[in-house]
């Protein structure tokens, strides 16, 4: 995945990678409070596995998360999905790459 992102950002290459497995964690911020899981105001966050330790999850979109706030695998609900992945470069009018867009398409069959 990372080489495709780098290629897209460097050379404005578009990539399509079908049928990849994605595994993330879902963490209930209010898990220490007794609460009805059916409540609409439940506060859930997405967490991704740490690269160097698959028993640790990092809260999504929380830059520079201190070690003490990382989540252990036993407090997150593991979600596994089969996805199609598309990497699209974002370019300026002169053709220079300004960033990239990663599109994840859930391809669960029911």
C-alpha positions in Angstrom: 0.0 0.0 0.0 2.7 2.5 1.0 4.6 2.1 -2.3 1.4 2.9 -4.3 0.8 6.0 -2.2 4.4 7.2 -2.7 4.1 6.5 -6.5 0.9 8.4 -6.7 2.3 11.4 -4.8 5.6 11.4 -6.7 4.5 10.7 -10.3 0.7 11.4 -10.2 0.0 7.7 -10.8 -3.5 6.4 -10.2 -3.7 2.9 -8.7 -6.6 0.5 -8.2 -6.0 -2.5 -5.9 -9.0 -4.9 -5.7 -10.0 -7.2 -2.9 -7.8 -6.1 0.0 -8.4 -7.1 3.6 -8.8 -4.2 6.0 -8.8 -4.7 9.7 -9.6 -1.9 12.1 -10.8 -1.5 15.7 -13.9 0.3 17.0 -13.6 1.7 20.5 -16.4 3.0 22.7 -15.2 6.2 24.5 -17.8 5.7 27.2 -16.9 2.0 27.8 -16.0 2.7 31.4 -19.6 4.0 32.0 -22.5 1.6 32.2 -24.5 2.5 29.2 -27.1 1.0 26.9 -25.3 0.1 23.7 -28.3 1.0 21.6 -28.2 4.7 22.5 -27.8 7.1 19.6 -25.3 9.3 21.4 -22.8 6.6 21.9 -19.3 7.9 21.3 -17.3 5.5 19.1 -13.9 6.1 17.5 -12.0 4.2 14.9 -8.6 2.8 15.8 -5.8 1.3 13.6 -3.3 -1.4 14.5 0.2 -0.2 15.4 2.8 -1.3 12.8 5.2 -2.8 15.3 2.7 -4.4 17.7 -0.6 -6.0 16.5 -2.0 -6.1 20.0 -2.0 -2.3 20.2 -4.4 0.1 18.4 -3.9 3.8 17.8 -7.0 6.0 17.9 -7.7 7.4 14.4 -7.0 11.0 13.7 -5.3 11.6 17.1 -1.8 12.8 16.2 1.0 12.1 18.6 -1.0 9.9 20.8 0.9 9.4 24.1 1.9 5.8 24.8 -0.5 5.8 27.8 -3.5 6.4 25.5 -2.9 3.6 23.1 -5.6 0.9 23.1 -5.1 -2.8 23.8 -6.7 -5.3 21.4 -9.0 -6.5 24.2 -10.9 -3.2 24.5 -11.7 -2.7 20.8 -14.1 -4.5 18.6 -12.2 -5.8 15.6 -13.9 -5.1 12.2 -12.6 -6.9 9.2 -13.7 -6.0 5.7 -12.9 -6.9 2.2 -12.3 -3.6 0.2 -11.3 -2.3 -3.1 -8.7 0.4 -2.8 -8.2 3.3 -5.3 -5.4 5.9 -5.0 -6.0 9.1 -6.9 -3.4 11.9 -7.2 -4.6 15.5 -6.6 -2.9 17.8 -9.0 -2.8 21.5 -9.6 -3.5 23.0 -13.1 0.2 22.9 -13.9 0.3 19.1 -13.3 2.1 19.2 -10.0 0.9 16.7 -7.4 -0.6 18.5 -4.4 -1.8 15.5 -2.5 -3.7 12.2 -2.8 -7.1 10.8 -2.3 -7.5 7.2 -1.0 -10.9 5.7 -1.7 -11.9 2.6 0.2 -14.9 0.7 -1.2 -16.6 -1.9 1.0 -17.3 -5.0 -1.1 -19.1 -7.2 1.4 -21.5 -9.5 -0.3 -24.9 -10.2 1.4 
